Amino acid sequence: MYSCLRHGRYTEVGKERRRVQMALRAAACRCFGTSFTKRCGFKEGCKHARLLKPDTPTSLHQSGVRNIWLSFPRMYTSAHTTVDPDELKKFQAWSLRWWDEEGVYSVLHSLNDLRVPFIRDTLISKNNNHEPSSPLLGVKLLDVGCGGGLLSEPLGRLGAAVTGIDPLENNIRTAELHKSFEPDLDSLIQYKACLLEDMEDEATEMYDAVVASEVVEHVGDLESFIKCCYNVLKPGGSIFITTISKTPMSYALGIVVAEKILGIVPDGTHDWEKFVTPEDLERILESNGFVVETVNGMLYNPLSTLWSWIDSTSLNYALHAVKTVPQEDIFSTEQPPGEEQSTPKVDAHLGTTP
């Protein structure tokens, strides 16, 4: 089952999925033949088509190669934001490579084997009336920093109504494109190029769950980020976080070995100073209205390219926390002393009772 969640809709994807994967693997300035009619925009007179929208003249260098910095949306340069502009530069350069399972995001593809069941099983445990074929049916879920949709898609296949947001428009284009090859996902997943804080006003207490997988180690202001997550969650809603702990071991293995020696991820992907220990993350969550219920350690094996659960949280870990109901909301529903007999009680499901 895990392999099905990781790779798509069981075995129905086949050659079509492989064709999409190979197309998305191509570099941004490389032409490749497809059945699409949009011109690549990189070579004058090129007859090949490309998968993403044509480049505007202002986004192309004289050589014909995209000037990726000009494609940053202006809204993301705001002084008050949880997004770090330096982090945007890294991921902008890799925006077309999300669905290359052998590329820079291969570790995230493999991570689906742990994080999808972790999210699914936790949410199922809170709903005894779920449908086996669509266990997350009725769950409204926000995937923050969704990238190319690597996690949004399998969660959508489980029945969740997923909103995936990312500050990079090119990531959203890639996610939309990949989703288009599976029409059943169109009604379940929607993507938006926006910041988390842009969602607060329009989505206050809208979501049953928020997922921030491999995101918090890249944000500019972690506490503000957690507050935003709190605001968009319903009372009793869940937040799921996977990230890297800030320990000497994580520096040695996560930075030195993984990036500089083995090249499992590109050099410079992570900044050790932004890593956060489970204890510090739990403190931030609980000071902002959450109760942490689960913390599990994770380990990636570069030889087998597989993830596994472990007891230690000194490297990677997955965390689940629940938004608590504010005390003032609890008190506001209680009857004032001496008025219990005269004030009728209202039950949302059964109606008014004497």
N, C-alpha and C positions, 0 to 999 in steps of 0.2 A: 504493500500500500504506500509506503514511504516513497518508493521510486516513482509511483504514479503521481504523487503530490509534487515531487520534484520536477518531473519531466513534462507533465501536462495531463490531458484527459486520457489517462490510461494508455492504450496502444493505438488510439485512433489518429494520433498526430502524424506518425509515419514520415513519408517523404516530404510532405508539405511543411512540416515543422523544421526539418533539416534544411529545406531551401531558405526558409526565413532566417534560420540561424546563420547560414553561410552569408546571406546578404547583409545581415547586421554586423557580421564580423569584419566586413570590408572597412578600410580606413575612410575617414571623412572626405579625403581628396582623391579617392580612387573610384573609377567608374566601373560599374558591373551591370550585366544584362539582366533585366527582369521584364515582366509583362506590363509594368507600369508605364505611364505616358509622360511623367514629369521628367524634365531634363535635369542632368546632374548639376549644371551651373558652374562646373570647374574648368572644363575645357571647351574652348570655342568650337562649335561645329560638332561636338560629340553627339553621337546618335544613341548612346546608351541612356537608360533611365536610372533614377536613383529613388530610394525609398522615402527620404525626407523632403520637406518643402524646398523649393528652389531658393538659393541664396539671393538676398537683395544686393544691389551693387555696393551698398555701404559696408556689407559684411565680408567682402572679398578683397584680398590683397591684390596688387597688380599682377602677381604671379598666378592668380586664380585660386589660391588656397584661402580657406575661410580665416578671417581674423576673429578668433573665438572671443576675444575680449570685447569687441564691439557688440556681440550678441547678448551681453549681460543686460537683463531688464533694469531700467533705472530704479524701479521700486526697491531693488535689493541693496541699494547703496545708502539706504536710510541709516542715520546714526543710531536710531533706537530699533535694534533688531537682534534676534538671537542667532542670526546667521553670520558666520565669519567669512568675509570676502576672499581670504586666502584659500579657504576650503573650497569655495565655489570654483576657483581657478583650476584646482586639481580635477574635480569631477566633470567640469565642462569639457576637458580634453578627452575624457573617456566616455562621453555621452552616447556614442554609437555602439559601444562594446558590451552593453549589459547582457545580451543573450548569447554571447560567446562563452560557452561552458569551459573552454580551455584558456580563456583570456584573463584579464585583470580581475574579473568578478567570479572566477571559478570557485573560490572559497565560499562566497555567498550562495552560489547554486547548491553546493554541498550542505550548507548550513540549513537549508530548507528541511532536510531530513530530521532535524531536531526542532527547529522553531515552529514549523507548521503544526506538528502534533502537540507541542507544548501549548500553543494558543488554543487549538481545537479542543483538546481534552479539558483544559481549565474552564473554558466557556461552557462546554457540555455539562460539566459537574454542577454548574449553576442553573441548568435548565433540564429538568427531567423529562420534558415533553418534546424533545428534539426528534426530528425525522432522521432515521439512519442514513438515507441517501443524501440528505442535505442537512447535516448536523448543526450548521450555523445559520440556518434559515431564520430570518427575522432579526438577526444581529446587525446593527449599524456600526461599522468599524472604520476608523480613520487610520490610514497608514502614512505616518509622517516621514518625510524623506524617502519616498517610495522609489526613487530612481527610475529604472526602466520597467518596474512592475514585477520584479522577481518574486516578491512576497504577496503582492496584491492579487495576482492571478490565482495561485492555489487557494487562497482564502475565499476568493470569489467562487471557485469551483465547489467549495464546501457549502455554498449557499449564502454567505455573508454579503450584505450590501456595503461594498468597499468604496471609500473615497481615498484616493491616493494623491498626496500633495508633495511637491518638490519645488525648490526655488529656481531650478534651471529649466527653462522652456525646452531645451533640446532633450533632456531626460523624459519630459512628458510626451514629446513627439515620439520618441522611441517606444514608450509604454503604450501609447495609443495605437501605434502601428502594429505592435505585436498582438495587442488585444483584438485588432480587427480581423485576424486570421482565425478567431474562434468566436463566431457571432453570438453564441449563447452567453458570452461574458458581457456583451454590450449593455444589457439591462442591469447587470450586477455591479459593474465597476465603472467609476467615473474618475477622471484625472484632472487636476488643476495645477497650473504653474503659479504657486503663491507661497507665502510664508505662513507658518503656523499662527502667528499673531494676527494675520489677516483673517483668520477663520473665527476668531473669538466672538465678534459681534453677531455674525450671521449664523453661528453654530453653537451658541451657548447651551450647554447641557443637552446636546443633540445625540451624542454617540454612546453606545454601550461599551465600546472598547477603543482604546488608542494603542497603536503599535509603534514603537520607536526602536527599530532593530538596526544596530550598528550605526547609530545616529548621534547619541549624546556625546561621544568622544570627538565630534566635529563641530558642535554648536559653540557660539561665542559666549553665551550667558546661560549656564545650566539651570540656575534657579528660576530665571524668567521663563525658560522653556518648560519646566515642570509646572509652573503656575498656569501657563497657557493650556497645557494638557488637562489640568484640573478643571479649567473653565469650560472646555468643550465636552467634558464627560458628564453623563447623567450621575446623580447620586447612586452609589453602589456600583458604578461602572469600573471596568478593569483597565489598567495600563500594563503593557508588556514591554520590557526593555531587555535587549541583549547588547552587551558592550564588553570592554576590556578593562580589567582591574589595573590600578596604578601600584605596581609592585616592582622590585628589582628583577624578578623573574619575567614579568611581562615586558620589561625593557630589553632584557637579554634575548628572549625568544621572539617577542612580537616585533621589535624594531631591528635589532642586530641580525638575528638569524633569518627571520621571515622576509625582511625587506632588503637587507644589505648583502646577505650571503646566499640564501636560497632563491630570492626573488619571487616568493610566493605571491606577494603583492608588490606593486611598484614602490621603489625607494621614495620616501617622503610622504607616503599615504597618511601616516599617523604622526601625531605629536604627543609624546609621552606625557607632557605636562597637562594635557587635557584628559588623560585617563582618570577614572574615578573608581575608588574602592567600593565594594558593596556596602560597607559601613557608612561611608560618606554619602552615597546615593540614598541609602535608607534614611539617613538623617534629613536630607533635603526633602525627600518625599513626605516623611511624617511631619515635618515642620510646615508643609503646605497642604495638609488635609488628607493624606493617604495613609493606609495601613498596609505594610508589606506582609504578604502571606507566604511567598515562596522565593527562595534564592537557590539556584542550582549551578554548579560549576560545569564548564564545557571545555573540551580539548579537541584540537584539530590535529590529525595525523597526516603529515605531508606525504608519507609513503603510500598510504591507502587512499588518501584524499577524502577521508571520512571524518565526521564529528562524532563524539561520544559524550555522554554525561559522566562527570566525575565528582568526587566529594569536594575537592579543592576549588576555591574561587580565586586563586592567585593569578590566573591567566584570564580566561573568558568566563562570563557567567550570564545567566538568564534570570530575570526578576519579574515577579508579578505582584502588583499592589492594587488595592481597591480604594476608590474615593469614598470617604466617610460623609455622613449627613451632618451638616453644621449643627452645633448645639442650639442655635437660635431657632432653627427649623423644627427641631424636636420639641422645644418648649412652646413654640407657637401652636402646636397641635394639641397640647394638653389643656384640659379644662381648668379654668381658674378655681381656686378653693371655694367651696360653698355653692358652686353652680352646677355640680354634676347632675343633680336631679332635674333642674329646669332646662338645661341645654341639651337638645337632641344630639346624638352622635351619628355621624355620617360614615358609612362604609362605601368605598368607591365601587365595590362589586355588588353589594347586597342592597344598597339604598339606605334610606333613613330609617333608623330604628328608635323606638320610644326610650 
